[in-house]
Amino acid sequence: MEQSIDNSKNIGWRVYLNRKVLIMLALGFSSGLPLLLVFGTLSFWLREAEVSRTDIGFFSWVALAYGFKWIWSPLIDRFPIPVLSSLLGRRRGWMIFSQLMIVLSLLGMAVSNPQADLMQLAIFAVIVAFSSASQDIVIDAYRIEMATERLQAALAAAYMTGYRLAMIMAGAGALALAAWFGSNSEYDPVGWQSAYFIMAGLMLIGLITALCIHEPNIDSSAIDNAERAHRQKLLEKGLSRWQARLLAWFYTAAVMPFKDFFDRYGKQALLLLVLIGCYRISDVVMGVMANAFYVDMGFTKTEVASVSKIYGVIMTLAGAGLGGILVSRYSTLRILALGAILSAVTNLAFMLFTYIGNSLPMLTLVISLDNLSAGIATAAFITFMSSLTNVAFSATQYALFSSIMLLFPKFIAGFSGMYVDMFGYNTFFFTTALIGLPVLLLISRVGKLSHPLTEQS
């Protein structure tokens, strides 16, 4: 059944029954859980603890680890982690190691109180972010290596479904738990401690999945031969054996992946990287202040959590599923453009929200739009970046793309709290909608290039 679905020319809803797709659903959950715990949910926690909006904005720079993961991705791509890789394989070894680090550092965040030890909380948040970024490197590589290109849209959709469900759990779920174990309307550190303890426990979903899956079978003979040839050249130049071995490994792990990308795309490579770097700027910058906005609008943790649990889940499933189907049937670039437009519309809805005031129906609308647009856009974006990747260098190249995807938006997002303090929420949301519009021009330019994605019907 799995092979027939993989090779089928008619990709529809049945593709989501593939075992590989279900694996990516679980791994997507493991990837998505830590993000909000050092981003939006953490912002809610800090704001309720009376940390200033400016400090919250700067605190979001913790998530810049996701923007620099390309730096250590060659290590994960080509270096087996001691003990674990020999027992489980290179991909699974790194996956389980990073998941264990996330669990331990989430427990560290749980026992930290931002009113008494903000620096301790920041240190553990940084460890969560770096460990989570490392987990993303491995899971992205595993997804690209485990199936053919035809199945990648469905894998991306399943990954995003799990990812967004985990974000709802880490967002709405964490808020509900903090209210349940603490207080719904005022700051109670016990509630947040309990919530983060439970979030650490939910990482077992990814850990158990990583223990049950198989290591992908990738032919690395070409890269190994290139490394041996380069090592021999260095030995002939008079370098010692250990120097030649180290430099040859560095060349194949850190130089060849980037050289391969620029060799394949030439001058087009820069335009592709600019599009990757700007595509998510609108929703990332807005996302830092979303939960702080809910607090300042007078919504309780239970209200935000209840709306997110119901409508957020529904729209997440609808957006990711619809995105996967649309990408498999139409040009990926067309769905990228649709996602960019929907993101801008969502931010304009937030701007309208500032004039309406505290309204549960409006809260429902903006959360629904946010999840629907994110599901569609991200399914297309993951497929787009995966198509640019050479499977021989999957971890390093995809880490580069996903790092660039977040680096500039996360940096700009660090100033979001300052911008809100100066101009207000309504101007902020309008500005975040505007800064997303140039993405449409970039997509149009990429559409004119000689690229396989532009040739899809």
Summary of the structure (lengths in Angstrom):
residues: 457
radius of gyration: 21.9
end to end distance: 26.8
largest distance: 73.7
contacts: 1696
relative contact order: 0.15
helix: 82%
strand: 0%
